Amino acid sequence: MTREQLETHQTLIYFAAVFAAIAFGLLATDAARHVEALVTPAIAVLMYAMFLQIPFLDLRQGLGNRRFMAALLLANFVLVPLLVWAATRGLVEHPAILIGALLVLLTPCIDYVVVFTHIGKGDSRLTLAATPVLLLVQLLLLPVYLALMLADNSEVAISIAPFVEAFVLLIVLPMVLAMLTSAGARRSRWASGWNDAWAWMPVPAMAVVLVAVIGSQIAVVLRDFDRLLPVIPVYIGFMLLAPVLGLVSARLFRLPVAEARSVTFSAATRNSLVVLPLALALPEDMRTLAAAAVITQTMVELVFELIYVRAIPALLRT
């Protein structure tokens, strides 16, 4: 199989990984529980693989598209947070679920959104170039949003330490290593070969992360499914309304069709894999249910992404 074939079939690979993870998590519960320890390192490897695909040394052109960046930031850090605040007001009596929902819905995706944007005929290169900005802004603003939206809920205690740890281990370290690797590839044949080999890794790394995340948590999700029921309408409502906000933002800045599709996908696709370690770092009485709420969002989102890749190109035509 060539790398192009691997990328072409990546959606099928991801769904196969999801089903394999569900089977593993339900049929080998004890073993699956231990897989939780692999979640953070697996995500770090995924981020390194993804960052290697970003032309860090040639980002000026992508980041210089000010209208695209403005639309992307408006959608993800103004319009979507307002939607999240309104949608989660009904969860204030369920603090663990509330914090899980806020963690995942307030953070735009920086990994497989590139995949779905490409399949949905958006400008995936611009989306990829914007990844470092999205990462930095969401890690800076997430504690602020949480403080504002949880101000009336004294049952939820948020520590800044997990955010700092996640930022360093999952963002800074992989990004710095990827930048050094990319710089070395221009001068060293060995580093260039290493770069070429890792170009194969984003798809299998994503599949491994899905298996680790869902496999380790699916038993908890099903065990607590009745307690998670209040959040499911919130996720469905978000998946229906968030693309509309992305489209509104794109229209405000009069973006071309491919760029408008990119903003629409970004507004609707969330960063569940990266925020899961934050949910798992919550106080013991909340972490299990909060993590289950994050995983539930991932499963709802994957179903809607299959709809998006057909609906968004149909609604946003050239």
N, C-alpha and C positions, 0 to 999 in steps of 0.2 A: 504493500500500500504506500502510495506517495504521500507527501505532506499535504498536498492540495486535496487529495481524496480524504485524508483524515479530517481536514478542516471542513470539507463539504458535508461530511457525515457526522459532524460533532454533536449536533442536536440529538440525533439518535443515540449516540454514545452516552450523552448525559442522561437521557431518559433510561437507557439500559442500566447505567450506574445507579440511578435512583431506585429502580425496581430491585436490583441486586442488593442495595443497601437495606431496603425494607425487608427483603427475605432474610438477609444475614442478621439484621437486628431483632427479628421476631423468632427465628429458628435457633439462633445461638446467642441468647440474651446475655449470658455471663461473659462470653468472649467479646461481644459487642460493647459491653460497658467499659472494658479496658481500652477500647479504641479511642475513647474520648481524649486520652493523653496525646494522641497523634494529631488532634485537630489543629492546634496552634502551629507545630512545625510543618504540617502539610500545607496550611494556608501560606506560611512564609515561603515555602518552595514555590507555590503557585504564583505568589506575588513577584518573586524573583524572575520566574519564567515570563510573566506578563510584562514586567518592566524591561526585560531584555528586548521585547518587541517594540518598545517605544524609542523613536529616534531622538534621544535626549540631546544629542549634539546638533540636531537640525529641527528643534522645536519652534524656532522663532516664527516660521511661516504659519504653523498651525495656531500658535498662541497669539499671533498678530491679527487673527480674524476677530476683531473686537465685537462685532455684532453677534457672532456665534457665541463667543464667551459670555457676553452680557445676557443673552437669552438663556443660556445654560445655567448661569448663576441665578438669574431671576426665578426660573422655574424651580430649581432644586433648593434654593435657600431662602426664598420669600413665599412663593405661591404654595409649594408643597408643604412647608411647615404650617402654614395657615390651615390647609386642608387637614393635616394630621392632628392639629390641635382641636379642630371642630369634630373630627371623626372619633377621637378617643375620649371625649368627655363622658361617654357612657361607661367607661371602664374604670372610673375613679374609685369604685368600690372593690375593684380587683387589682390591687397594687402590683402584684407580681406580673400579671398579664399586661398591665398598663406599661410598666417599664420595658418589658420585652417588645411590645408593639412600638413604643417610642424609639427604642434603640434601632430597630430595623427600618421603620418607615421614615425616619429623619435623615438617613444616610444613603445617598445615591450610589449605585453600583459602580465599581471600577474594574470589573473583570469580565464576566460573561455578557455584560451589556454590549461590549464591542462585537461579540459573536452575533447576538440577535440583531443589532443595528446593521451589520453586514448582510445578514439573511433578509432583513426587511428593507434592503435597498436604501439605507441611509449612508451618511458619510462616516464610515467606521474609522477612517484615518484621523479625522478631526476629533472624534470621540476619544480615540486612543491618545492623541496629543494632549487632550484636556485632562486626562487621568490624574497627573500629579496635582493639578490645581483643585480638582474635585476632592482628592484625598486630603490635602492640606486644609481646605476650607471646612470640610465636614468634621475633621478631628478638632479644629479650633472652635467651631460653633456648636457641636453636639452638647458639650457640658452646659453651654449657655441656654440652649433650647430646653434641656432637661430641667435645669434650675427653674426656668420660667413656667414650664408646663407641670412640674411637680411641686410647685410652691405651696399649694394647699394640701398636699398629701404628705403628712409627717411620717407615715409608715415606711416610706421609701428613703433609704439612706444611700447617697451616691458618693463614692470615693473617687478622687481624681487619679489615684494610683493605677487602676486598671487601664484607664485611657492612655496614660503616659506609657505604660508597659506595652500595650497593644500598638501604639504609634511607633515605638522604637523597634519592637520585634517584627511587626507585620508590615510596616511602611518604610521607616528610615533605613534599617539595616538592609532589606532586600533592594531598596532603591539605590543606595550607595554602592552596593556590590554590583548591581546591574550597570550603573554608570561607569564604574571602574572597568568592568568587563568590556563594555562597548568602546570605551576609550582605548583599551589595550588591543581590541580587535583590529584597529586601524594601523597598528605597528607590529603586531605579532601574528604569525601564521597559526601558532598554537591557540592563541586566544580567539582568533577568527574561527578556527575549527570548533572550539568550545561553544562559541556563539551559534554556529550553524547547527550543532547537535541539540542545543537547547531550544532552537526554533521548533522542534518537534514536541516540546514538553507542555505547552499550555493546555492542550486538550486532555492528554492523559493525567496531568496534574489536577485539572479541574474535576475529572472523574474520580480521582482518588479522594479529593476533598469532599465531594458529595457522598461517597461511600462512608468516609470517616464521620462526617457530620450527621448524616441521616441515620446511618447504621447505629451510631452510639446513642441517638436520641429518640428513635421511632417508638421504642417500647414505652418510653415516658409519655410521648405524645398520645399514644393510644390509651395508656392507663389513665391519663388525665383529660381525655377528650371531652368529657362532660364539663369539666372546669374551663376548657378552652373555647367552648361554644360561643361565649360572648364576643370573642375577638374575630371570629370568622366573618361575620357581616361587615366588620370594619375593614378587613383585608379586601373583601370583594368590592366594597364601595370604593376603596382606594384604587384598586386596579381599574375600575371603570372611570373614575374622575381624574386621576393623575395624568393620563395621556391628554386629556382635554386641556389641562393647565399647561402642559408642555407645548401643545399646539397654539394656545393663546400667546404664550411667551414668544414663540417663533414668529407668529403673525405680527406681534408688536414691533419686532425688529426686522420684519420683511425679509426673512431668510429664504434662500432658494429651497427647492423641494427636498433635496437630499439632506441639507443641513436641518431643515424643519423636522424631518423624520428622526434625525439623530437626537435632537432636543426632546422630542416626544418619547422616544425609547428611554432616554436617560431619566426623565421625570417619573416614569412608571416603574423602573427597575431599581431594586433596592440592594443594599450591601450586606445581606444576611450572613455571608460566610465570614466577613471580617469582624462583624459586631458580635458574633456568637461567643468568642472568648470574653467579651465584656459582660455578657449575660451570665456566663459561667463564673465570673469573678464577683458577682453580687453576694450579699449575705446568704448564708446557708439556707435560711428559711424561704428564700425567694428564687434562688438560682435555677432550681429544677424547672419550675413552672415558667419562668422568664425565658429560659433556653428553649423550652417546648413551644412557647409562643413565637420565637424567632424561626424555628424549624417549620412550624405550621405556615408561616408567611412564605417561606421558600417553596413549599409544595403548592400553595395556591398560585404563587407567581409563575412557576414553571408551566402550569396549565394555561394561564393567560398569555404567556409569551408565544405559545403556539397560535393563539388567536391574533396577537399583535403582528406577527411576521406576515400575515395575510391582510389584516384589516388596515394597518397603518399605510402600507403602500397603496391600497385601494382608495383610501380616503384622501391621501396626499399625492395627487398625481402630478406629473410634469405638464 
